[in-house]
Amino acid sequence: MFSRMKITASTGNYSDNIKRLKKALAECDAVVIGAGAGLSTSAGFVYSGERFEKYFSDFGKKYGFKDMYSGGFYPYQTKEEFWAYWSRYIFVNRYTDAPKPVYNELFDLVKDKDYFVITTNVDHCFQKAGFDKKRLFYTQGDYGLFQCSVPCHDKTYENEEIIRRMVEEQKDMRIPTELIPKCPVCGKPMTMNLRSDDKFVEDEGWHEAAARYENFLRTRKGKVLFLELGVGYNTPVIIKYPFWQMTAKDPDATYACINYGEAVTPEEIADRSICIDGDIGEAIEKLK
């Protein structure tokens, strides 16, 4: 629908749009937050540059890649090398705090509102910042979970303990062979619970979160604010397009978008849209 419509960029100046969003937040009866990678980037979870050098300079020197993302696709010849890289990757992007308090400040903005969060991020930052687990829907998985790579069954497994052991015990960019994770049911290799193909496991917790999100959308009436933060066009059908469609169908709804370089809205809902082109963390600071 929206892919064939005319899209318009942010209108009005930055300060006026901040004021409009602040007013919309104050007056809304419910807020639905849709978060993409741009939010975590604003919080300091960047995959290249100084942060890459701090945690992965040895891998970069040996294998020739220059960012964490590329390292995730490198064809490691052994599972010991593969899990040495991925355990460190998961540790720094899931079990360490974000360098900047953007998620905490976002929580301060909405903690007294009737809110729900849908996100494609897999770094667990919302829960670490204090967001209610039962008001979160992680659609694309969680770095903190393993699943069977086949998969032979629809269950996921917490991985913090084994990940920390892999990080602590790895030497020369290899983990001990006995730490390679295997499925407790079929014995095949385990993998991360990340949506990348049709083998992604949607476990019981995933379906319960999806049901809570659908129920929230169905039961909230009045002024609903759809607040989109850092969502790009890799998977627009999960957050961006549905937010546009729900705003179009509800004359009392408002759509707001904060995104660096991609703050746009369909002309059909432009009069009820607030588009802020800029850093999310800086915008939240202004909103506070």
N, C-alpha and C positions, 0 to 999 in steps of 0.2 A: 504493500500500500504506500508507505512513505518513501520507498526507494524511487517511486515515479513522481513524487511531489517536489515542489520547489522548496528548498531549504534556505533559511535565512540565518545570518550570523547575529552576534550580539548587537543590540541596539541600545542607545543611551550610554552615558559615561559610567565608568567603573564605580564611582562613589554613589551615584544614584541607584545603580543596580544592587549594591550592597545594602542600601537603605530599604529598597523594595523587598529584598530577601529577608532582611531582619524583621520587617513588618509581617511578611508572609509566615515566618516561623512563629512569631508571637500570636498570630490570629488563627492559625490552622488548628483543626480538631485532631488531625493525625498526620504523621509524616512517614513516608515510605522512602527509605534511603537505598539507592542503587549505587554500588561502589565497584569501580574497576581498578586496573593496575595503576592508574594515575594517582590514586589516593595513597597507595603505599610508596610510590615514587616520591611524592611530596613529603612523606614521613621519613624519607631517607633510605628506603630499601632500594638502592640502585645497584645494578648488576655489573657495572664497569668502573673504570677509573680507580680512585684511591681505595674504595671498599673492596674491589676485586684484588688489588695488589696486597691489601692487608691480609686477606684470607686465602688467596689462591695463587700467589706469585709463583710458588713451586710448580703447580699444575700448568700454569701458563707458560713457564719456561720450558718444561718438558714436552708438552703436547702442542704448543703453538697457538692456543686460543687466547683471546684478550678480554673475555667477559664471561660471567657465570652462565649466561644463557647458552652460549656456544658450547661451553664445557658439558652441559647436560646432554648434548647430542653427539659428543665425541664417541667414536667406536672403540671403546676400551677393549683390550684383548682378553682381560680376565675379570671375573666377578670381584676379585679382591681389589682391583684398581677402580672398577665401576663404583663399588660401595664406599671406597675411601673418598672418592669425589662427592658422591651423593650424600653420604652421612655428614660431611662437612657443610655441604650446601644446605641441607635441611636444618642442621644445627644453627647456622648463622641467620637463616631466613625464617625460622619457625620458633626456635627456643631462645633466641636473644631478642631483647627489646628493640623496637625501631629507634633510630638515632634521634628523631624529632618527635615531640609529643602531639602530633596532629590528631591521632585517633583519640587520645585523652581529651583534647580540647573539643573535638566533635561530640564526644559523649557528654561533656558539660553543657553543650548547646541543646541536646535533645533528651537528656535523662529524665526530665520532668514532663516530657510529652508522651503521647501515645504513639510509639514508633515501631517500625519493623525494618530490618535490613536484609536485602538480597545482594549477594556479592559473588563475583567470579574470582576474587582473591582467595588464596589458599594458605596464607601465612598466619592466620589465627589472631591478627592484631585487634580485631573487634573485642573478642573475649578478654584479652589481656588488658584492654582499656576499661573494662567494666560493663560492657554491653551484656544484657541478659541473653544467655544461651538460647532460651526459648523464643527469642525475637530475632534470631539469625538464621539465614538459609544460605549455606555455602554450596552453591550449585555445582562447582567444578572440582570439589574434593578438598583435601587437607594434607599438607606436608607431614602432619603428625600421625598419619594413618598408613598402614600397609594393607595390601590385599593380595590375594593369589593372582599370579600373572596369567593364569589360564582364562578366566577364573573358574575354579571348580565349585565355588559356592559364594553366596552373596553376603559376605561378612567382612568387616574391616578390623584391624588390630592396632592398638596404641603402640607407638614405636619409640617413645622418648628414651626409655632405659637402654635399648639396644643401640640407638643412634649415638647416645653419649658414650657408650662403650666403644663403638667403632671409631669415634673421634679421638678418644683417649688412647686407644691401643694401636692405631694405625702407625706404620713406619714406612718410610720411603714411598708414600702415596699408595699403600696397600693395607688392607685390614687383614687380621688373622682369618684363615679359611673357616675356622669354626664359627665365626660370627656372621657368615653369609646367611641371610634370612631365607627360610624355606617354609612353604605352606604346611601348616600342621595337619591338614586333611589329606592332600595328595602328594606332598613332598616336592612339588615343583617350586621354582624360584618365586619369591615374593617380589612385589613391585610397589611403587608409590600409588596411593589412591588419588590419582590425578586424571581428569578427563582428557584423553588424547586420541582415543579410538573407541570402538564398540566394546572393549573389554572393561571399561570403567564400571566399578561396582557401586550401585546405588543401594546402600544397606538400609537397615530398618530406620536408623537415625536420619538418613537423608530423606526418606519418604515421610517421616513424621514432620521434619522441618518444612518440606514442600507443602504438606497439608496445612500446617499452621500459617504459612504465608498466604495460601489461597483463602483460608478462612479470614485472615486479616483484611485482605482486599475485598472480600465479599461483604463483610459486616461493618466496615467503617463508612460512615455517612458524614455529610456536612463538608467542611472545607478540608480537602486532602491535599497535602503538598508532596509532590513527587520530586525528590531531591537527588539528582544524578551527579556523582562525583568521580571524575577521572575515567569515564567509560569511553573506550574507543570503538573502532569498527571491526575488531576481530570477531566478536560474537554479539552483534547489535540486537539479535533476536531474543536475547536473554533479559536485558534490562532496557536499553535505549528505545527500541521500537515499541515494546509493551508500555513503557511510561508515556510515550507520545500518544499511543492509542487510547489508554485509559484517561488521559487528560482531555483528549478530543471528545470522548463519550460523556464526560462529566463536566457540566458547565460551571460547577463550583470548585473544580480542581485547578491547581497551579503547578506548572512544570518549571523547575529550576535546574540549571546546569552550570557547574563550575569545572572548567577544563582548559588547560593551557593549549591554545591554538585550535580547539575543536568545540567551542561553545556555540552550538547551533540549534535551531528548532524549525519544524515545519511551519510554513506561513499560516496554515490552518489554525494553529494554536499560538501564534506569535503574540497575540494580545494578552495571553495568560501565561506567558513564558518570561523567565528571568535568566538571561545568559551572561555569565561572567567569564571572560577570557583572562585567565591568570592562574597563579599557583594556588592550590587548594588551601594549603596551610596559611598562607598570607590572607586569603579571603576569610577563613575561619577566625583569624585574629581580629580582623576588622568587624566581623559579626559579633564578637564578644564585647 
